[in-house]
Amino acid sequence: MANVRHFRTKFVFAAGLALTPLLGFAAEEMTVKIGLTGPLTGPQAAIGKDHENGLRMAMDRLNAQGIVVGGKKVRFEMMSEDDGADPRTGMTVAQRFVDANVKAVIGPYNSGVAIPISKLLNDAGIVMATVASNPKVTQNGYPYVFRIGASDTQLGTKMGVFAAKNLKAKSFAIIDDRTAYGQGVADEFIKAAKANGIQIVAREFTTDKSTDFSAILTSIKAAKPDGIFYGGYYSQGGPMRRQMARLGLKAYLLGGDGICNEELAKLGGTTVDGGVYCPQGGPVLEQTSEGKQFTTEYKKRFSIEPLVYGASMYDGLNIIAKAMQKANSVEPKQYRAALAASNQQGVAGTYQFDDKRDLKNSPITVYSFKNGQPVPVAEGK
């Protein structure tokens, strides 16, 4: 683990999120609890741990820097909770955050968790900064709910257009896992695909706990689609791709950001190749100086590659801390307006919100896979 001096040196790359440091040593210290909710156990645990890692990096940097809000030095403390990608568990976790008087919640990852807990947290006056992508997350107009990643409308539309324009596909079959995320991104893909001349030859359903897709894939194989779009997560997408190969189903596999990480290749093996395509919100980290340094520090500290939203969690706490400083308060009721008015450059993109508190501009990159790693696709066709 890097020492404090190393962190203060390495994390100057977050220039757009630079915060006013502590001047002198007389300021009284206050502890500010930040909640993290995500799937820390179960099939999606790698994602939950990635989110925790990203948030921990930001928290340690801010604590080493020593920011002052309302005349007091702030020490951030993480309250990390496992929601298991389950809505009921998520509600229990959210109530724990309310009871603990957290000043913000980073997460959740899953739309099926985000939609129900958004009301509970909003009613309690707690800011929620989530990457959950279903459009419904922000459609209720809750003033304390912010999306810090791309929406399904953006992700699904991107892949529908990509399938038509870049892959020249004429027909697609759809499978979704019946979660709020899976259905949402699949629905948006279908809209864009149809609008661009792609015929939808089948729509099938599974669950986010399934592992055997043989019957569904056998049925789809008879329709001879150019590709399959899977609305769901890597934990099912990997086995699905492996089973496609076993059945001789030679078709593209496309999905949303839920399959877009190296965990897909770990589960799907060599079948996860150049015929698999998926989107990630934000720029390619390796193509920006901020992204390169974030990735380098993340790998050095945790000995693994960051996944899709580790950088977003890092940015999320930074923009919240900046809003606290602008409002001169750590209370969500006081800093919420400053957060809504943000225009900050982070590692994973620019944080500027529209009237629904969705990102005004969330660049999306399409990836394929090579040697077990997602690699960005040049879109020039």
Secondary structure, 3 states (H helix, E strand, C coil): CCCHHHHHHHHHHCHHHCCCECCCCCCEEEEEEEEEEECCCCCCHHHHHHHHHHHHHHHHHHHHHCEEECCEEEEEEEEEEECCCCHHHHHHHHHHHHHHCCCEEECCCCHHHHHHHHHHHHHCCCEEEECCCCCHHHHCCCCCEEECCCCHHHHHHHHHHHHHHCCCCCEEEEEECCCHHHHHHHHHHHHHHHHCCCEEEEEEECCCCCCCCHHHHHHHHHHCCCEEEEECCHHHHHHHHHHHHHCCCCCEEEECHHHCCHHHHHHHHHHCCCCEEEEEECCCHHHCHHHHHHHHHHHHHHCCCCCCCHHHHHHHHHHHHHHHHHHCCCCHHHHHHHHHCCCEECCCCEECECCCCCECCCCEEEEEEECCEEEECCCCC
